[in-house]
Amino acid sequence: MFDKKECGERLRWLRKTKGKTQDEVSSDVNISVDTIRKLEQGRRAPSVEIVSILAKYYETTTDYIIFGITQPD
């Protein structure tokens, strides 16, 4: 089941792993920093479009961002 708080934690982890600030991600993907902040805080659920953009940016899957599902080995 989708949990926007856990989704936000995954987005924050992905950003920090990439060594980026919220401002840098915002600028790189053309999404407002306020939206990035609310997503990471779990105060807002991402749209399908935003999930797709961030999955490409972080080089991961939409399933990982939404549900925490990783690719099988």
DSSP file (Angstrom, degrees, kcal/mol; ACC not computed):
  #  RESIDUE AA STRUCTURE BP1 BP2  ACC     N-H-->O    O-->H-N    N-H-->O    O-->H-N    TCO  KAPPA ALPHA  PHI   PSI    X-CA   Y-CA   Z-CA
    1    1 A M              0   0    0      0, 0.0     2,-0.2     0, 0.0     0, 0.0   0.000 360.0 360.0 360.0 142.6    0.0    0.0    0.0
    2    2 A F        -     0   0    0      4,-0.0     2,-0.4     2,-0.0    65,-0.1  -0.472 360.0-176.0 -71.8 134.6    1.2    3.5   -0.8
    3    3 A D     >  -     0   0    0     63,-0.6     4,-2.4    -2,-0.2     5,-0.2  -0.959  15.6-157.9-132.2 113.1    2.4    5.6    2.1
    4    4 A K  H  > S+     0   0    0     -2,-0.4     4,-2.1     1,-0.2    40,-0.2   0.789  93.2  56.3 -66.2 -26.4    3.4    9.2    1.2
    5    5 A K  H  > S+     0   0    0      2,-0.2     4,-1.9     1,-0.2    -1,-0.2   0.933 110.9  43.0 -67.9 -45.8    5.6    9.5    4.3
    6    6 A E  H  > S+     0   0    0      2,-0.2     4,-2.1     1,-0.2    -2,-0.2   0.879 112.2  54.5 -67.1 -37.5    7.6    6.5    3.3
    7    7 A C  H  X S+     0   0    0     -4,-2.4     4,-2.4     1,-0.2    -1,-0.2   0.923 107.9  50.2 -59.4 -44.7    7.7    7.7   -0.3
    8    8 A G  H  X S+     0   0    0     -4,-2.1     4,-2.5     1,-0.2    -2,-0.2   0.877 107.5  53.1 -61.4 -39.5    9.1   11.0    0.9
    9    9 A E  H  X S+     0   0    0     -4,-1.9     4,-2.4     2,-0.2    -1,-0.2   0.896 109.4  49.2 -64.0 -39.4   11.8    9.2    3.0
   10   10 A R  H  X S+     0   0    0     -4,-2.1     4,-2.7     2,-0.2    -2,-0.2   0.914 111.0  49.8 -65.6 -41.9   12.9    7.3   -0.2
   11   11 A L  H  X S+     0   0    0     -4,-2.4     4,-2.3     2,-0.2    -2,-0.2   0.909 111.4  48.7 -63.3 -41.3   13.0   10.6   -2.2
   12   12 A R  H  X S+     0   0    0     -4,-2.5     4,-2.6     2,-0.2     5,-0.2   0.923 112.1  49.1 -63.1 -43.8   15.1   12.2    0.5
   13   13 A W  H  X S+     0   0    0     -4,-2.4     4,-2.6     1,-0.2    -2,-0.2   0.917 110.9  50.0 -62.1 -44.1   17.4    9.2    0.6
   14   14 A L  H  X S+     0   0    0     -4,-2.7     4,-1.7     2,-0.2    -1,-0.2   0.915 112.0  48.3 -60.9 -43.1   17.8    9.2   -3.2
   15   15 A R  H  <>S+     0   0    0     -4,-2.3     5,-2.1     1,-0.2     4,-0.5   0.936 113.3  45.8 -63.7 -46.6   18.6   12.9   -3.2
   16   16 A K  H ><5S+     0   0    0     -4,-2.6     3,-1.0     1,-0.2    -1,-0.2   0.878 109.6  55.2 -66.1 -36.9   21.2   12.7   -0.4
   17   17 A T  H 3<5S+     0   0    0     -4,-2.6    -1,-0.2     1,-0.3    -2,-0.2   0.862 108.0  49.7 -61.8 -35.4   22.8    9.6   -2.1
   18   18 A K  T 3<5S-     0   0    0     -4,-1.7    -1,-0.3    -5,-0.2    -2,-0.2   0.554 114.7-122.0 -80.0  -7.9   23.2   11.7   -5.3
   19   19 A G  T < 5 +     0   0    0     -3,-1.0     2,-0.3    -4,-0.5    -3,-0.2   0.828  64.5 137.9  72.7  32.9   24.7   14.5   -3.2
   20   20 A K      < -     0   0    0     -5,-2.1    -1,-0.2     4,-0.0     2,-0.2  -0.783  48.5-133.7-112.1 153.6   22.2   17.1   -4.2
   21   21 A T     >  -     0   0    0     -2,-0.3     4,-2.3     1,-0.1     5,-0.2  -0.547  33.2-107.9 -91.3 167.2   20.3   19.8   -2.3
   22   22 A Q  H  > S+     0   0    0      1,-0.2     4,-2.6     2,-0.2     5,-0.2   0.892 122.0  53.9 -61.7 -38.5   16.6   20.3   -2.7
   23   23 A D  H  > S+     0   0    0      2,-0.2     4,-2.3     1,-0.2    -1,-0.2   0.901 108.1  49.1 -62.3 -41.8   17.4   23.5   -4.6
   24   24 A E  H  > S+     0   0    0      2,-0.2     4,-2.7     1,-0.2    -2,-0.2   0.921 112.3  47.1 -65.7 -43.7   19.6   21.7   -7.0
   25   25 A V  H  X S+     0   0    0     -4,-2.3     4,-2.5     2,-0.2     5,-0.3   0.936 111.1  52.8 -62.1 -45.6   17.0   18.9   -7.7
   26   26 A S  H  X>S+     0   0    0     -4,-2.6     5,-1.4     1,-0.2     4,-1.1   0.923 113.5  42.6 -54.7 -47.8   14.4   21.6   -8.1
   27   27 A S  H  <5S+     0   0    0     -4,-2.3    -1,-0.2     1,-0.2    -2,-0.2   0.901 113.7  51.7 -66.7 -42.4   16.5   23.4  -10.7
   28   28 A D  H  <5S+     0   0    0     -4,-2.7    -2,-0.2     1,-0.2    -1,-0.2   0.856 122.2  29.2 -65.2 -37.1   17.6   20.2  -12.5
   29   29 A V  H  <5S-     0   0    0     -4,-2.5    -1,-0.2     2,-0.2    -2,-0.2   0.411 103.8-121.1-107.8   0.7   14.1   18.8  -13.0
   30   30 A N  T  <5 +     0   0    0     -4,-1.1     2,-0.4    -5,-0.3    -3,-0.2   0.905  67.8 131.5  59.6  45.0   12.1   22.0  -13.2
   31   31 A I      < -     0   0    0     -5,-1.4    -1,-0.2    -6,-0.2    -2,-0.2  -0.984  66.2 -98.3-122.6 137.3    9.9   21.3  -10.2
   32   32 A S     >  -     0   0    0     -2,-0.4     4,-2.2     1,-0.1     3,-0.2  -0.166  22.2-127.6 -58.5 147.3    9.4   23.9   -7.5
   33   33 A V  H  > S+     0   0    0      1,-0.2     4,-2.7     2,-0.2     5,-0.2   0.835 111.2  59.6 -63.8 -31.5   11.6   23.6   -4.4
   34   34 A D  H  > S+     0   0    0      2,-0.2     4,-2.4     1,-0.2    -1,-0.2   0.901 106.1  47.2 -62.8 -40.7    8.4   23.9   -2.3
   35   35 A T  H  > S+     0   0    0      2,-0.2     4,-2.6    -3,-0.2    -2,-0.2   0.931 111.7  49.9 -65.5 -45.8    7.0   20.7   -4.1
   36   36 A I  H  X S+     0   0    0     -4,-2.2     4,-2.4     1,-0.2    -2,-0.2   0.925 112.4  48.7 -57.7 -45.1   10.3   18.9   -3.6
   37   37 A R  H  X S+     0   0    0     -4,-2.7     4,-1.9     1,-0.2    -2,-0.2   0.929 112.3  46.9 -61.7 -47.8   10.2   19.8    0.1
   38   38 A K  H  X>S+     0   0    0     -4,-2.4     5,-2.2     1,-0.2     6,-1.1   0.873 111.7  51.6 -65.7 -36.9    6.6   18.7    0.6
   39   39 A L  H ><5S+     0   0    0     -4,-2.6     3,-1.1     1,-0.2    -1,-0.2   0.943 111.5  46.5 -62.8 -47.5    7.2   15.4   -1.2
   40   40 A E  H 3<5S+     0   0    0     -4,-2.4    -2,-0.2     1,-0.3    -1,-0.2   0.813 111.2  52.1 -66.7 -30.2   10.2   14.6    1.0
   41   41 A Q  H 3<5S-     0   0    0     -4,-1.9    -1,-0.3    -5,-0.2    -2,-0.2   0.547 112.3-120.3 -81.5  -6.7    8.3   15.6    4.2
   42   42 A G  T <<5S+     0   0    0     -3,-1.1    -3,-0.2    -4,-0.5   -37,-0.2   0.705  81.9 119.5  74.7  19.0    5.5   13.3    3.2
   43   43 A R  S   <S+     0   0    0     -5,-2.2     2,-0.4    -6,-0.2    -4,-0.2   0.575  74.3  36.6 -89.7 -11.6    3.0   16.2    3.2
   44   44 A R  S    S-     0   0    0     -6,-1.1    -2,-0.2   -40,-0.2    -1,-0.2  -1.000  75.4-133.4-142.8 138.8    2.2   15.7   -0.5
   45   45 A A        -     0   0    0     -2,-0.4     2,-0.1    -3,-0.1    -6,-0.1  -0.755  34.0-116.5 -88.5 137.6    1.8   12.6   -2.7
   46   46 A P        -     0   0    0      0, 0.0     2,-0.1     0, 0.0    -1,-0.0  -0.435  23.4-121.2 -74.9 146.9    3.6   12.9   -6.0
   47   47 A S     >  -     0   0    0     -2,-0.1     4,-2.5     1,-0.1     5,-0.2  -0.341  30.3-104.9 -74.5 166.2    1.7   12.8   -9.3
   48   48 A V  H  > S+     0   0    0      1,-0.2     4,-2.3     2,-0.2     5,-0.2   0.902 123.0  53.1 -58.3 -41.6    2.4   10.1  -11.9
   49   49 A E  H  > S+     0   0    0      1,-0.2     4,-2.3     2,-0.2    -1,-0.2   0.919 109.7  46.6 -62.5 -44.9    4.3   12.7  -13.9
   50   50 A I  H  > S+     0   0    0      2,-0.2     4,-2.7     1,-0.2     5,-0.2   0.899 110.7  52.5 -66.4 -40.2    6.5   13.8  -11.0
   51   51 A V  H  X S+     0   0    0     -4,-2.5     4,-2.5     1,-0.2    -1,-0.2   0.925 110.6  48.7 -60.0 -43.7    7.3   10.2  -10.1
   52   52 A S  H  X S+     0   0    0     -4,-2.3     4,-1.9     2,-0.2    -2,-0.2   0.923 112.3  47.6 -62.6 -45.4    8.3    9.5  -13.7
   53   53 A I  H  X S+     0   0    0     -4,-2.3     4,-2.3     1,-0.2    -2,-0.2   0.928 115.1  45.1 -61.5 -46.6   10.6   12.6  -13.8
   54   54 A L  H  X S+     0   0    0     -4,-2.7     4,-2.8     2,-0.2    -2,-0.2   0.846 108.6  56.4 -70.7 -33.7   12.2   11.8  -10.5
   55   55 A A  H  X>S+     0   0    0     -4,-2.5     5,-2.5    -5,-0.2     4,-0.5   0.921 111.5  43.8 -62.4 -43.0   12.7    8.1  -11.3
   56   56 A K  H ><5S+     0   0    0     -4,-1.9     3,-0.6     3,-0.2    -2,-0.2   0.924 114.5  50.1 -65.8 -43.7   14.6    9.1  -14.5
   57   57 A Y  H 3<5S+     0   0    0     -4,-2.3    -2,-0.2     1,-0.2    -1,-0.2   0.912 117.7  38.0 -62.1 -44.7   16.6   11.7  -12.6
   58   58 A Y  H 3<5S-     0   0    0     -4,-2.8    -1,-0.2    -5,-0.1    -2,-0.2   0.431 108.8-123.5 -88.9   1.2   17.6    9.4   -9.7
   59   59 A E  T <<5S+     0   0    0     -3,-0.6     2,-0.2    -4,-0.5    -3,-0.2   0.939  73.1 110.2  56.1  52.0   18.1    6.4  -12.2
   60   60 A T      < -     0   0    0     -5,-2.5     2,-0.2    -6,-0.1    -1,-0.2  -0.723  69.8 -85.4-137.7-172.8   15.6    4.2  -10.3
   61   61 A T     >  -     0   0    0     -2,-0.2     4,-1.7     8,-0.2     5,-0.1  -0.656  23.5-125.6-101.2 158.2   12.2    2.7  -11.0
   62   62 A T  H  > S+     0   0    0     -2,-0.2     4,-2.8     1,-0.2     5,-0.3   0.863 112.8  60.4 -65.4 -34.9    8.8    4.3  -10.3
   63   63 A D  H  >>S+     0   0    0      1,-0.2     4,-2.6     2,-0.2     6,-1.4   0.878 103.6  50.3 -60.0 -37.9    8.0    1.1   -8.3
   64   64 A Y  H  >5S+     0   0    0      4,-0.3     4,-1.3     3,-0.2    -1,-0.2   0.950 112.6  45.5 -66.1 -47.0   10.9    1.9   -5.9
   65   65 A I  H  <5S+     0   0    0     -4,-1.7    -2,-0.2     1,-0.2   -55,-0.2   0.930 122.9  35.2 -61.8 -45.4    9.8    5.5   -5.4
   66   66 A I  H  <5S+     0   0    0     -4,-2.8   -63,-0.6    -5,-0.1    -2,-0.2   0.938 139.5   8.0 -76.8 -48.0    6.1    4.6   -4.9
   67   67 A F  H  <5S-     0   0    0     -4,-2.6    -3,-0.2    -5,-0.3    -2,-0.2   0.532  92.7-113.4-116.9  -9.1    6.3    1.3   -3.0
   68   68 A G     << +     0   0    0     -4,-1.3     2,-0.5    -5,-0.9    -4,-0.3   0.640  62.6 152.2  81.9  14.1    9.9    0.7   -2.1
   69   69 A I        -     0   0    0     -6,-1.4    -1,-0.3    -7,-0.1     2,-0.2  -0.676  28.0-158.9 -82.9 126.1   10.1   -2.3   -4.5
   70   70 A T        -     0   0    0     -2,-0.5     3,-0.1    -3,-0.1   -10,-0.0  -0.601  28.8 -88.4 -99.7 164.0   13.5   -2.9   -5.9
   71   71 A Q        -     0   0    0     -2,-0.2    -1,-0.1     1,-0.1     2,-0.1  -0.449  48.5-107.9 -67.1 139.8   14.5   -4.8   -9.0
   72   72 A P              0   0    0      0, 0.0    -1,-0.1     0, 0.0    -3,-0.0  -0.420 360.0 360.0 -67.5 147.4   15.0   -8.6   -8.4
   73   73 A D              0   0    0     -2,-0.1    -2,-0.1    -3,-0.1     0, 0.0   0.470 360.0 360.0 -74.5 360.0   18.6   -9.7   -8.6
